[in-house]
Amino acid sequence: MSILIRSHPQLDSIITQQATLISYLDDFKFQMLLSLAAMPLVILLKKGRAFVPDDHSLAIE
C-alpha cells in the first residue's frame, strides 16, 4: 500500500508533463493549419495602382 501512495505524485507529475507537451504540439499544429490556410489569401493581395491624374493642376493648388 505504501508503494502506491509514494508513486502517485510521481505518476501525476509524469502525466502532467506529457499533457503539457501534447497541448503545445496541438497549438503548433493549429498555427500551422492557420498559416497554410492564409497563404492563398496572399495571392489575392495585389498591389494596386496609385491614382495619378494626367494634369498636375492639383499639385499647383
CHARMM internal coordinates of N, CA and C (Angstrom, degrees):
IC EDIT
DIST 1 N 1 CA 1.4355
DIST 1 CA 1 C 1.5264
ANGL 1 N 1 CA 1 C 111.29
DIST 1 C 2 N 1.3101
ANGL 1 CA 1 C 2 N 117.51
DIHE 1 N 1 CA 1 C 2 N -37.65
DIST 2 N 2 CA 1.4617
ANGL 1 C 2 N 2 CA 120.27
DIHE 1 CA 1 C 2 N 2 CA -177.50
DIST 2 CA 2 C 1.5310
ANGL 2 N 2 CA 2 C 111.15
DIHE 1 C 2 N 2 CA 2 C -68.62
DIST 2 C 3 N 1.3303
ANGL 2 CA 2 C 3 N 117.59
DIHE 2 N 2 CA 2 C 3 N -27.89
DIST 3 N 3 CA 1.4703
ANGL 2 C 3 N 3 CA 121.08
DIHE 2 CA 2 C 3 N 3 CA 177.40
DIST 3 CA 3 C 1.5206
ANGL 3 N 3 CA 3 C 109.99
DIHE 2 C 3 N 3 CA 3 C -65.24
DIST 3 C 4 N 1.3171
ANGL 3 CA 3 C 4 N 117.47
DIHE 3 N 3 CA 3 C 4 N -40.93
DIST 4 N 4 CA 1.4580
ANGL 3 C 4 N 4 CA 121.23
DIHE 3 CA 3 C 4 N 4 CA 179.09
DIST 4 CA 4 C 1.5231
ANGL 4 N 4 CA 4 C 111.62
DIHE 3 C 4 N 4 CA 4 C -65.94
DIST 4 C 5 N 1.2864
ANGL 4 CA 4 C 5 N 117.09
DIHE 4 N 4 CA 4 C 5 N -37.48
DIST 5 N 5 CA 1.4665
ANGL 4 C 5 N 5 CA 121.21
DIHE 4 CA 4 C 5 N 5 CA -179.41
DIST 5 CA 5 C 1.5227
ANGL 5 N 5 CA 5 C 110.74
DIHE 4 C 5 N 5 CA 5 C -69.57
DIST 5 C 6 N 1.3281
ANGL 5 CA 5 C 6 N 117.66
DIHE 5 N 5 CA 5 C 6 N -38.02
DIST 6 N 6 CA 1.4577
ANGL 5 C 6 N 6 CA 120.82
DIHE 5 CA 5 C 6 N 6 CA 179.60
DIST 6 CA 6 C 1.5211
ANGL 6 N 6 CA 6 C 111.81
DIHE 5 C 6 N 6 CA 6 C -74.65
DIST 6 C 7 N 1.3118
ANGL 6 CA 6 C 7 N 118.42
DIHE 6 N 6 CA 6 C 7 N -32.78
DIST 7 N 7 CA 1.4625
ANGL 6 C 7 N 7 CA 120.41
DIHE 6 CA 6 C 7 N 7 CA -175.46
DIST 7 CA 7 C 1.5287
ANGL 7 N 7 CA 7 C 112.34
DIHE 6 C 7 N 7 CA 7 C -83.56
DIST 7 C 8 N 1.3211
ANGL 7 CA 7 C 8 N 117.62
DIHE 7 N 7 CA 7 C 8 N -15.81
DIST 8 N 8 CA 1.4638
ANGL 7 C 8 N 8 CA 120.05
DIHE 7 CA 7 C 8 N 8 CA -178.35
DIST 8 CA 8 C 1.5317
ANGL 8 N 8 CA 8 C 112.91
DIHE 7 C 8 N 8 CA 8 C -60.72
DIST 8 C 9 N 1.3235
ANGL 8 CA 8 C 9 N 120.29
DIHE 8 N 8 CA 8 C 9 N -47.82
DIST 9 N 9 CA 1.4804
ANGL 8 C 9 N 9 CA 118.84
DIHE 8 CA 8 C 9 N 9 CA 178.39
DIST 9 CA 9 C 1.5320
ANGL 9 N 9 CA 9 C 112.83
DIHE 8 C 9 N 9 CA 9 C -64.51
DIST 9 C 10 N 1.3062
ANGL 9 CA 9 C 10 N 117.99
DIHE 9 N 9 CA 9 C 10 N -34.76
DIST 10 N 10 CA 1.4658
ANGL 9 C 10 N 10 CA 120.72
DIHE 9 CA 9 C 10 N 10 CA 177.74
DIST 10 CA 10 C 1.5217
ANGL 10 N 10 CA 10 C 110.74
DIHE 9 C 10 N 10 CA 10 C -66.38
DIST 10 C 11 N 1.3140
ANGL 10 CA 10 C 11 N 116.09
DIHE 10 N 10 CA 10 C 11 N -43.47
DIST 11 N 11 CA 1.4595
ANGL 10 C 11 N 11 CA 120.60
DIHE 10 CA 10 C 11 N 11 CA 178.77
DIST 11 CA 11 C 1.5239
ANGL 11 N 11 CA 11 C 110.42
DIHE 10 C 11 N 11 CA 11 C -64.53
DIST 11 C 12 N 1.3050
ANGL 11 CA 11 C 12 N 116.46
DIHE 11 N 11 CA 11 C 12 N -40.54
DIST 12 N 12 CA 1.4594
ANGL 11 C 12 N 12 CA 121.07
DIHE 11 CA 11 C 12 N 12 CA 177.97
DIST 12 CA 12 C 1.5259
ANGL 12 N 12 CA 12 C 110.76
DIHE 11 C 12 N 12 CA 12 C -62.59
DIST 12 C 13 N 1.3128
ANGL 12 CA 12 C 13 N 117.23
DIHE 12 N 12 CA 12 C 13 N -40.97
DIST 13 N 13 CA 1.4586
ANGL 12 C 13 N 13 CA 121.85
DIHE 12 CA 12 C 13 N 13 CA 179.18
DIST 13 CA 13 C 1.5273
ANGL 13 N 13 CA 13 C 111.18
DIHE 12 C 13 N 13 CA 13 C -64.57
DIST 13 C 14 N 1.3109
ANGL 13 CA 13 C 14 N 117.10
DIHE 13 N 13 CA 13 C 14 N -43.18
DIST 14 N 14 CA 1.4691
ANGL 13 C 14 N 14 CA 121.00
DIHE 13 CA 13 C 14 N 14 CA 179.89
DIST 14 CA 14 C 1.5260
ANGL 14 N 14 CA 14 C 110.49
DIHE 13 C 14 N 14 CA 14 C -64.84
DIST 14 C 15 N 1.3059
ANGL 14 CA 14 C 15 N 116.88
DIHE 14 N 14 CA 14 C 15 N -43.36
DIST 15 N 15 CA 1.4684
ANGL 14 C 15 N 15 CA 120.90
DIHE 14 CA 14 C 15 N 15 CA 179.84
DIST 15 CA 15 C 1.5267
ANGL 15 N 15 CA 15 C 110.58
DIHE 14 C 15 N 15 CA 15 C -64.71
DIST 15 C 16 N 1.3189
ANGL 15 CA 15 C 16 N 117.08
DIHE 15 N 15 CA 15 C 16 N -39.37
DIST 16 N 16 CA 1.4624
ANGL 15 C 16 N 16 CA 120.98
DIHE 15 CA 15 C 16 N 16 CA 178.48
DIST 16 CA 16 C 1.5213
ANGL 16 N 16 CA 16 C 111.00
DIHE 15 C 16 N 16 CA 16 C -65.19
DIST 16 C 17 N 1.3231
ANGL 16 CA 16 C 17 N 117.80
DIHE 16 N 16 CA 16 C 17 N -42.25
DIST 17 N 17 CA 1.4644
ANGL 16 C 17 N 17 CA 121.33
DIHE 16 CA 16 C 17 N 17 CA 177.92
DIST 17 CA 17 C 1.5277
ANGL 17 N 17 CA 17 C 110.79
DIHE 16 C 17 N 17 CA 17 C -62.19
DIST 17 C 18 N 1.3212
ANGL 17 CA 17 C 18 N 117.16
DIHE 17 N 17 CA 17 C 18 N -43.64
DIST 18 N 18 CA 1.4616
ANGL 17 C 18 N 18 CA 120.69
DIHE 17 CA 17 C 18 N 18 CA -179.97
DIST 18 CA 18 C 1.5248
ANGL 18 N 18 CA 18 C 111.47
DIHE 17 C 18 N 18 CA 18 C -66.79
DIST 18 C 19 N 1.3085
ANGL 18 CA 18 C 19 N 117.24
DIHE 18 N 18 CA 18 C 19 N -38.96
DIST 19 N 19 CA 1.4654
ANGL 18 C 19 N 19 CA 120.61
DIHE 18 CA 18 C 19 N 19 CA 178.57
DIST 19 CA 19 C 1.5256
ANGL 19 N 19 CA 19 C 110.66
DIHE 18 C 19 N 19 CA 19 C -66.08
DIST 19 C 20 N 1.3207
ANGL 19 CA 19 C 20 N 117.21
DIHE 19 N 19 CA 19 C 20 N -37.93
DIST 20 N 20 CA 1.4607
ANGL 19 C 20 N 20 CA 121.10
DIHE 19 CA 19 C 20 N 20 CA 177.59
DIST 20 CA 20 C 1.5179
ANGL 20 N 20 CA 20 C 110.73
DIHE 19 C 20 N 20 CA 20 C -64.34
DIST 20 C 21 N 1.3054
ANGL 20 CA 20 C 21 N 117.39
DIHE 20 N 20 CA 20 C 21 N -44.51
DIST 21 N 21 CA 1.4595
ANGL 20 C 21 N 21 CA 121.65
DIHE 20 CA 20 C 21 N 21 CA 178.98
DIST 21 CA 21 C 1.5223
ANGL 21 N 21 CA 21 C 111.05
DIHE 20 C 21 N 21 CA 21 C -62.81
DIST 21 C 22 N 1.3043
ANGL 21 CA 21 C 22 N 117.19
DIHE 21 N 21 CA 21 C 22 N -43.90
DIST 22 N 22 CA 1.4693
ANGL 21 C 22 N 22 CA 120.81
DIHE 21 CA 21 C 22 N 22 CA 179.51
DIST 22 CA 22 C 1.5216
ANGL 22 N 22 CA 22 C 110.73
DIHE 21 C 22 N 22 CA 22 C -63.62
DIST 22 C 23 N 1.3238
ANGL 22 CA 22 C 23 N 117.57
DIHE 22 N 22 CA 22 C 23 N -38.26
DIST 23 N 23 CA 1.4666
ANGL 22 C 23 N 23 CA 119.46
DIHE 22 CA 22 C 23 N 23 CA 179.87
DIST 23 CA 23 C 1.5224
ANGL 23 N 23 CA 23 C 110.72
DIHE 22 C 23 N 23 CA 23 C -67.38
DIST 23 C 24 N 1.3277
ANGL 23 CA 23 C 24 N 119.06
DIHE 23 N 23 CA 23 C 24 N -38.55
DIST 24 N 24 CA 1.4627
ANGL 23 C 24 N 24 CA 120.84
DIHE 23 CA 23 C 24 N 24 CA 176.33
DIST 24 CA 24 C 1.5244
ANGL 24 N 24 CA 24 C 110.68
DIHE 23 C 24 N 24 CA 24 C -64.67
DIST 24 C 25 N 1.3116
ANGL 24 CA 24 C 25 N 117.01
DIHE 24 N 24 CA 24 C 25 N -42.20
DIST 25 N 25 CA 1.4624
ANGL 24 C 25 N 25 CA 119.87
DIHE 24 CA 24 C 25 N 25 CA 178.81
DIST 25 CA 25 C 1.5225
ANGL 25 N 25 CA 25 C 111.15
DIHE 24 C 25 N 25 CA 25 C -63.20
DIST 25 C 26 N 1.3132
ANGL 25 CA 25 C 26 N 117.31
DIHE 25 N 25 CA 25 C 26 N -39.98
DIST 26 N 26 CA 1.4645
ANGL 25 C 26 N 26 CA 120.55
DIHE 25 CA 25 C 26 N 26 CA 177.78
DIST 26 CA 26 C 1.5270
ANGL 26 N 26 CA 26 C 111.22
DIHE 25 C 26 N 26 CA 26 C -63.74
DIST 26 C 27 N 1.3292
ANGL 26 CA 26 C 27 N 116.32
DIHE 26 N 26 CA 26 C 27 N -39.02
DIST 27 N 27 CA 1.4649
ANGL 26 C 27 N 27 CA 119.52
DIHE 26 CA 26 C 27 N 27 CA 177.97
DIST 27 CA 27 C 1.5260
ANGL 27 N 27 CA 27 C 111.33
DIHE 26 C 27 N 27 CA 27 C -63.55
DIST 27 C 28 N 1.3184
ANGL 27 CA 27 C 28 N 117.62
DIHE 27 N 27 CA 27 C 28 N -42.76
DIST 28 N 28 CA 1.4564
ANGL 27 C 28 N 28 CA 120.13
DIHE 27 CA 27 C 28 N 28 CA 179.84
DIST 28 CA 28 C 1.5260
ANGL 28 N 28 CA 28 C 111.30
DIHE 27 C 28 N 28 CA 28 C -67.67
DIST 28 C 29 N 1.3170
ANGL 28 CA 28 C 29 N 117.90
DIHE 28 N 28 CA 28 C 29 N -36.25
DIST 29 N 29 CA 1.4684
ANGL 28 C 29 N 29 CA 120.22
DIHE 28 CA 28 C 29 N 29 CA 175.62
DIST 29 CA 29 C 1.5214
ANGL 29 N 29 CA 29 C 110.62
DIHE 28 C 29 N 29 CA 29 C -63.48
DIST 29 C 30 N 1.3323
ANGL 29 CA 29 C 30 N 116.87
DIHE 29 N 29 CA 29 C 30 N -41.05
DIST 30 N 30 CA 1.4559
ANGL 29 C 30 N 30 CA 121.06
DIHE 29 CA 29 C 30 N 30 CA 179.00
DIST 30 CA 30 C 1.5275
ANGL 30 N 30 CA 30 C 110.79
DIHE 29 C 30 N 30 CA 30 C -64.44
DIST 30 C 31 N 1.3364
ANGL 30 CA 30 C 31 N 117.09
DIHE 30 N 30 CA 30 C 31 N -42.24
DIST 31 N 31 CA 1.4574
ANGL 30 C 31 N 31 CA 120.68
DIHE 30 CA 30 C 31 N 31 CA 177.54
DIST 31 CA 31 C 1.5239
ANGL 31 N 31 CA 31 C 110.85
DIHE 30 C 31 N 31 CA 31 C -64.05
DIST 31 C 32 N 1.3239
ANGL 31 CA 31 C 32 N 117.76
DIHE 31 N 31 CA 31 C 32 N -37.39
DIST 32 N 32 CA 1.4588
ANGL 31 C 32 N 32 CA 121.32
DIHE 31 CA 31 C 32 N 32 CA 177.89
DIST 32 CA 32 C 1.5218
ANGL 32 N 32 CA 32 C 110.23
DIHE 31 C 32 N 32 CA 32 C -64.04
DIST 32 C 33 N 1.3212
ANGL 32 CA 32 C 33 N 117.64
DIHE 32 N 32 CA 32 C 33 N -44.17
DIST 33 N 33 CA 1.4567
ANGL 32 C 33 N 33 CA 120.67
DIHE 32 CA 32 C 33 N 33 CA 179.82
DIST 33 CA 33 C 1.5252
ANGL 33 N 33 CA 33 C 111.47
DIHE 32 C 33 N 33 CA 33 C -64.65
DIST 33 C 34 N 1.3243
ANGL 33 CA 33 C 34 N 117.32
DIHE 33 N 33 CA 33 C 34 N -39.90
DIST 34 N 34 CA 1.4591
ANGL 33 C 34 N 34 CA 120.08
DIHE 33 CA 33 C 34 N 34 CA 176.58
DIST 34 CA 34 C 1.5236
ANGL 34 N 34 CA 34 C 111.41
DIHE 33 C 34 N 34 CA 34 C -64.01
DIST 34 C 35 N 1.3239
ANGL 34 CA 34 C 35 N 116.64
DIHE 34 N 34 CA 34 C 35 N -40.10
DIST 35 N 35 CA 1.4617
ANGL 34 C 35 N 35 CA 119.97
DIHE 34 CA 34 C 35 N 35 CA 178.65
DIST 35 CA 35 C 1.5236
ANGL 35 N 35 CA 35 C 111.11
DIHE 34 C 35 N 35 CA 35 C -65.75
DIST 35 C 36 N 1.3144
ANGL 35 CA 35 C 36 N 117.02
DIHE 35 N 35 CA 35 C 36 N -42.54
DIST 36 N 36 CA 1.4655
ANGL 35 C 36 N 36 CA 119.95
DIHE 35 CA 35 C 36 N 36 CA 178.62
DIST 36 CA 36 C 1.5198
ANGL 36 N 36 CA 36 C 111.46
DIHE 35 C 36 N 36 CA 36 C -65.53
DIST 36 C 37 N 1.3165
ANGL 36 CA 36 C 37 N 116.81
DIHE 36 N 36 CA 36 C 37 N -35.78
DIST 37 N 37 CA 1.4614
ANGL 36 C 37 N 37 CA 119.90
DIHE 36 CA 36 C 37 N 37 CA 178.66
DIST 37 CA 37 C 1.5240
ANGL 37 N 37 CA 37 C 111.38
DIHE 36 C 37 N 37 CA 37 C -71.21
DIST 37 C 38 N 1.3283
ANGL 37 CA 37 C 38 N 117.98
DIHE 37 N 37 CA 37 C 38 N -29.28
DIST 38 N 38 CA 1.4629
ANGL 37 C 38 N 38 CA 121.22
DIHE 37 CA 37 C 38 N 38 CA -178.45
DIST 38 CA 38 C 1.5282
ANGL 38 N 38 CA 38 C 112.70
DIHE 37 C 38 N 38 CA 38 C -83.39
DIST 38 C 39 N 1.3115
ANGL 38 CA 38 C 39 N 118.73
DIHE 38 N 38 CA 38 C 39 N -19.68
DIST 39 N 39 CA 1.4644
ANGL 38 C 39 N 39 CA 120.81
DIHE 38 CA 38 C 39 N 39 CA -177.42
DIST 39 CA 39 C 1.5288
ANGL 39 N 39 CA 39 C 113.51
DIHE 38 C 39 N 39 CA 39 C -59.45
DIST 39 C 40 N 1.3300
ANGL 39 CA 39 C 40 N 120.23
DIHE 39 N 39 CA 39 C 40 N -42.15
DIST 40 N 40 CA 1.4728
ANGL 39 C 40 N 40 CA 118.23
DIHE 39 CA 39 C 40 N 40 CA 177.37
DIST 40 CA 40 C 1.5233
ANGL 40 N 40 CA 40 C 113.09
DIHE 39 C 40 N 40 CA 40 C -63.94
DIST 40 C 41 N 1.3232
ANGL 40 CA 40 C 41 N 118.17
DIHE 40 N 40 CA 40 C 41 N -23.69
DIST 41 N 41 CA 1.4561
ANGL 40 C 41 N 41 CA 120.46
DIHE 40 CA 40 C 41 N 41 CA 178.59
DIST 41 CA 41 C 1.5273
ANGL 41 N 41 CA 41 C 111.68
DIHE 40 C 41 N 41 CA 41 C -67.89
DIST 41 C 42 N 1.3151
ANGL 41 CA 41 C 42 N 117.40
DIHE 41 N 41 CA 41 C 42 N -23.92
DIST 42 N 42 CA 1.4576
ANGL 41 C 42 N 42 CA 121.22
DIHE 41 CA 41 C 42 N 42 CA 178.83
DIST 42 CA 42 C 1.5262
ANGL 42 N 42 CA 42 C 109.97
DIHE 41 C 42 N 42 CA 42 C -63.86
DIST 42 C 43 N 1.3122
ANGL 42 CA 42 C 43 N 116.72
DIHE 42 N 42 CA 42 C 43 N -32.82
DIST 43 N 43 CA 1.4675
ANGL 42 C 43 N 43 CA 120.81
DIHE 42 CA 42 C 43 N 43 CA 178.86
DIST 43 CA 43 C 1.5292
ANGL 43 N 43 CA 43 C 110.10
DIHE 42 C 43 N 43 CA 43 C -63.39
DIST 43 C 44 N 1.3005
ANGL 43 CA 43 C 44 N 116.88
DIHE 43 N 43 CA 43 C 44 N -34.40
DIST 44 N 44 CA 1.4575
ANGL 43 C 44 N 44 CA 120.82
DIHE 43 CA 43 C 44 N 44 CA -179.27
DIST 44 CA 44 C 1.5264
ANGL 44 N 44 CA 44 C 112.80
DIHE 43 C 44 N 44 CA 44 C -74.13
DIST 44 C 45 N 1.3040
ANGL 44 CA 44 C 45 N 117.00
DIHE 44 N 44 CA 44 C 45 N -16.86
DIST 45 N 45 CA 1.4626
ANGL 44 C 45 N 45 CA 120.82
DIHE 44 CA 44 C 45 N 45 CA -178.82
DIST 45 CA 45 C 1.5279
ANGL 45 N 45 CA 45 C 109.25
DIHE 44 C 45 N 45 CA 45 C -89.64
DIST 45 C 46 N 1.3144
ANGL 45 CA 45 C 46 N 115.49
DIHE 45 N 45 CA 45 C 46 N 82.31
DIST 46 N 46 CA 1.4574
ANGL 45 C 46 N 46 CA 119.77
DIHE 45 CA 45 C 46 N 46 CA 178.82
DIST 46 CA 46 C 1.5187
ANGL 46 N 46 CA 46 C 109.06
DIHE 45 C 46 N 46 CA 46 C -92.11
DIST 46 C 47 N 1.3119
ANGL 46 CA 46 C 47 N 115.03
DIHE 46 N 46 CA 46 C 47 N 149.83
DIST 47 N 47 CA 1.4491
ANGL 46 C 47 N 47 CA 119.48
DIHE 46 CA 46 C 47 N 47 CA 178.29
DIST 47 CA 47 C 1.5181
ANGL 47 N 47 CA 47 C 108.30
DIHE 46 C 47 N 47 CA 47 C -76.20
DIST 47 C 48 N 1.3160
ANGL 47 CA 47 C 48 N 115.79
DIHE 47 N 47 CA 47 C 48 N 120.77
DIST 48 N 48 CA 1.4549
ANGL 47 C 48 N 48 CA 120.53
DIHE 47 CA 47 C 48 N 48 CA -178.47
DIST 48 CA 48 C 1.5209
ANGL 48 N 48 CA 48 C 111.72
DIHE 47 C 48 N 48 CA 48 C -80.56
DIST 48 C 49 N 1.3214
ANGL 48 CA 48 C 49 N 115.24
DIHE 48 N 48 CA 48 C 49 N 157.76
DIST 49 N 49 CA 1.4593
ANGL 48 C 49 N 49 CA 120.05
DIHE 48 CA 48 C 49 N 49 CA 177.05
DIST 49 CA 49 C 1.5153
ANGL 49 N 49 CA 49 C 109.47
DIHE 48 C 49 N 49 CA 49 C -79.82
DIST 49 C 50 N 1.2884
ANGL 49 CA 49 C 50 N 115.30
DIHE 49 N 49 CA 49 C 50 N 139.36
DIST 50 N 50 CA 1.4601
ANGL 49 C 50 N 50 CA 120.18
DIHE 49 CA 49 C 50 N 50 CA 177.81
DIST 50 CA 50 C 1.5226
ANGL 50 N 50 CA 50 C 109.19
DIHE 49 C 50 N 50 CA 50 C -77.19
DIST 50 C 51 N 1.3106
ANGL 50 CA 50 C 51 N 117.18
DIHE 50 N 50 CA 50 C 51 N 146.89
DIST 51 N 51 CA 1.4571
ANGL 50 C 51 N 51 CA 121.83
DIHE 50 CA 50 C 51 N 51 CA 178.44
DIST 51 CA 51 C 1.5200
ANGL 51 N 51 CA 51 C 109.04
DIHE 50 C 51 N 51 CA 51 C -76.74
DIST 51 C 52 N 1.3087
ANGL 51 CA 51 C 52 N 115.60
DIHE 51 N 51 CA 51 C 52 N 115.53
DIST 52 N 52 CA 1.4611
ANGL 51 C 52 N 52 CA 121.06
DIHE 51 CA 51 C 52 N 52 CA 178.08
DIST 52 CA 52 C 1.5225
ANGL 52 N 52 CA 52 C 107.18
DIHE 51 C 52 N 52 CA 52 C -121.02
DIST 52 C 53 N 1.3271
ANGL 52 CA 52 C 53 N 117.91
DIHE 52 N 52 CA 52 C 53 N 111.75
DIST 53 N 53 CA 1.4643
ANGL 52 C 53 N 53 CA 119.16
DIHE 52 CA 52 C 53 N 53 CA 179.23
DIST 53 CA 53 C 1.5311
ANGL 53 N 53 CA 53 C 110.71
DIHE 52 C 53 N 53 CA 53 C -70.04
DIST 53 C 54 N 1.3295
ANGL 53 CA 53 C 54 N 115.38
DIHE 53 N 53 CA 53 C 54 N 150.58
DIST 54 N 54 CA 1.4598
ANGL 53 C 54 N 54 CA 120.62
DIHE 53 CA 53 C 54 N 54 CA -179.12
DIST 54 CA 54 C 1.5246
ANGL 54 N 54 CA 54 C 111.77
DIHE 53 C 54 N 54 CA 54 C -68.55
DIST 54 C 55 N 1.3016
ANGL 54 CA 54 C 55 N 115.06
DIHE 54 N 54 CA 54 C 55 N -41.92
DIST 55 N 55 CA 1.4695
ANGL 54 C 55 N 55 CA 116.54
DIHE 54 CA 54 C 55 N 55 CA 177.46
DIST 55 CA 55 C 1.5308
ANGL 55 N 55 CA 55 C 108.97
DIHE 54 C 55 N 55 CA 55 C -96.73
DIST 55 C 56 N 1.2715
ANGL 55 CA 55 C 56 N 116.07
DIHE 55 N 55 CA 55 C 56 N 152.03
DIST 56 N 56 CA 1.4554
ANGL 55 C 56 N 56 CA 120.94
DIHE 55 CA 55 C 56 N 56 CA -176.39
DIST 56 CA 56 C 1.5300
ANGL 56 N 56 CA 56 C 111.63
DIHE 55 C 56 N 56 CA 56 C -100.06
DIST 56 C 57 N 1.3175
ANGL 56 CA 56 C 57 N 115.67
DIHE 56 N 56 CA 56 C 57 N 32.97
DIST 57 N 57 CA 1.4575
ANGL 56 C 57 N 57 CA 118.99
DIHE 56 CA 56 C 57 N 57 CA -178.10
DIST 57 CA 57 C 1.5282
ANGL 57 N 57 CA 57 C 111.42
DIHE 56 C 57 N 57 CA 57 C -67.77
DIST 57 C 58 N 1.3085
ANGL 57 CA 57 C 58 N 117.56
DIHE 57 N 57 CA 57 C 58 N -28.79
DIST 58 N 58 CA 1.4663
ANGL 57 C 58 N 58 CA 119.33
DIHE 57 CA 57 C 58 N 58 CA 178.91
DIST 58 CA 58 C 1.5248
ANGL 58 N 58 CA 58 C 111.01
DIHE 57 C 58 N 58 CA 58 C -70.70
DIST 58 C 59 N 1.3038
ANGL 58 CA 58 C 59 N 117.13
DIHE 58 N 58 CA 58 C 59 N -31.70
DIST 59 N 59 CA 1.4595
ANGL 58 C 59 N 59 CA 120.47
DIHE 58 CA 58 C 59 N 59 CA -179.64
DIST 59 CA 59 C 1.5265
ANGL 59 N 59 CA 59 C 110.98
DIHE 58 C 59 N 59 CA 59 C -73.02
DIST 59 C 60 N 1.3219
ANGL 59 CA 59 C 60 N 116.57
DIHE 59 N 59 CA 59 C 60 N -27.72
DIST 60 N 60 CA 1.4511
ANGL 59 C 60 N 60 CA 120.11
DIHE 59 CA 59 C 60 N 60 CA -178.03
DIST 60 CA 60 C 1.5280
ANGL 60 N 60 CA 60 C 110.41
DIHE 59 C 60 N 60 CA 60 C -75.26
DIST 60 C 61 N 1.3158
ANGL 60 CA 60 C 61 N 116.69
DIHE 60 N 60 CA 60 C 61 N -33.30
DIST 61 N 61 CA 1.4715
ANGL 60 C 61 N 61 CA 119.72
DIHE 60 CA 60 C 61 N 61 CA -176.39
DIST 61 CA 61 C 1.4599
ANGL 61 N 61 CA 61 C 110.59
DIHE 60 C 61 N 61 CA 61 C -67.39
END
COOR INIT
IC SEED 1 N 1 CA 1 C
IC BUILD
